[in-house]
Amino acid sequence: MQLPSAAALLSLVLWSILSATTKAEATAKETTSIYDLLDSPVSWTSLSDNKLSILAGYHVIYSWPGSILPQRLLNLAEAGKVGGVIIFGENVVDGLPAQIQSLQDAYANGPAYDGTPLLVVTDQEGGEVVRLPGGPEESAKEIGSSAHPARAAASAGPTSPAAGAMAEGLIIGKGNLAPVLDVYRKEGDFDDQFERSFSKDPDIVKKCGTAFLNSQQANGVLATTKHFPGLGAADSDENTDLGPVTLDVPLKQLRSIDELPFKGAIAAGVSMVMPSWAVYPALDPKRPAGLSSKWIRAELRQRLGFKGVTISDAIEAGALEDSGSNSTRAVTAIEAGMDIALASARDVSQGKEVLDGLVAAIRDGSISGQDFAASTKRIMALRSKL
Ligand SMILES: *[C@@H]1O[C@H](CO)[C@@H](O)[C@H](O)[C@H]1NC(C)=O
């Protein structure tokens, strides 16, 4: 075998450095211009569809069916039009970490790369509600009713998507859509039927939720508390995935019982809050909390002081059957103060439809450029922690 000459080696090295620099410069240029857009008062309505959809991409979480991550999603990621993905049980195969890596690589190779990974979320609550192998094996209810609930919650937290074959550093950009901070009311109700609530006692939910999220975030997994302001009062058949739900709970009770664990989580620095799709007439008789600026802007952000990222529950949820198409729902949510829309119907087209809807709404001014820029910056700040 012939060894390469020193000259050939040198030119190879120079070529690599040169092409790396060119690529880095191209990336930096595109990224800088995107950052500039976030800070400058230019009229966003005059921007190209491409630029607007790169900005909108931050706000959309996509999903796909079955065991193969579709090429279309890789292409969208490379074009910078994806904010992240949600993983379901049907996606969990041995090759998943490699698929996620190729998605991250596609994004990182594209012109919109900002140096942070795409957000990869899943529902790893514990007990029966886990998507990835590796626990937590205990349900929230088992944790909350154990001898030392906060201690049990603290040790369950980091095992979430961080454990198991896939999670040992293999999935990048981890965000858990847990813990559930709903305070259930009675045996077998919506939260209790799958033991998703830590307790009927708001203090125990607060302590467990805070311990769970703190240990999880200390282990590099972003935590999400849900379903704000609380689904604890929902009966066994009041499932927002399936149809509209109205929880006629007095505001005083919502604030003293249901919101209490969220106050703890906000004080502890939780990364994300997922509002509920139930209607709470006490504050807004018309709109589900996740489509209501009274809940998201006035209550969660202004009254409770949450400064992190809000992420929607499933855009395709039955609770929103009277709220229009997927894109209309997402636009309404973002107008109300939601940062990220969860297109979780396992259909890449749904995410794309949401993306296009956001672009159109920015263009026609129904989503304010200023609000959208602030929201995009919150998501960037979140991703910089990954
Ligand atoms: C939202 O998207 C999903 C997946 O494409 C689709 O099944 C559903 O019908 C859509 N919902 C509405 C209201 O258009």
The ligand as a Tripos MOL2 file, in Angstrom:
@<TRIPOS>MOLECULE
LIG
   14    14     1     0     0
SMALL
NO_CHARGES

@<TRIPOS>ATOM
      1 C1        -54.8280   17.6500   12.1250 C.3       1 LIG1
      2 O1        -53.8410   16.8270   11.5380 O.3       1 LIG1
      3 C2        -54.0630   15.4400   11.6660 C.3       1 LIG1
      4 C3        -52.8790   14.7340   11.0810 C.3       1 LIG1
      5 O2        -52.6370   15.1290    9.7710 O.3       1 LIG1
      6 C4        -55.3660   15.0560   10.9930 C.3       1 LIG1
      7 O3        -55.6120   13.6860   11.1700 O.3       1 LIG1
      8 C5        -56.5090   15.8600   11.5980 C.3       1 LIG1
      9 O4        -57.6960   15.5890   10.9170 O.3       1 LIG1
     10 C6        -56.1960   17.3480   11.5280 C.3       1 LIG1
     11 N1        -57.2120   18.0750   12.2810 N.am      1 LIG1
     12 C7        -57.9580   19.0330   11.7370 C.2       1 LIG1
     13 C8        -58.9530   19.6460   12.6200 C.3       1 LIG1
     14 O5        -57.8290   19.3780   10.5830 O.2       1 LIG1
@<TRIPOS>BOND
     1     1     2 1
     2     1    10 1
     3     2     3 1
     4     3     4 1
     5     3     6 1
     6     4     5 1
     7     6     7 1
     8     6     8 1
     9     8     9 1
    10     8    10 1
    11    10    11 1
    12    11    12 1
    13    12    13 1
    14    12    14 2
@<TRIPOS>SUBSTRUCTURE
     1 LIG1         1 GROUP 0 **** ****
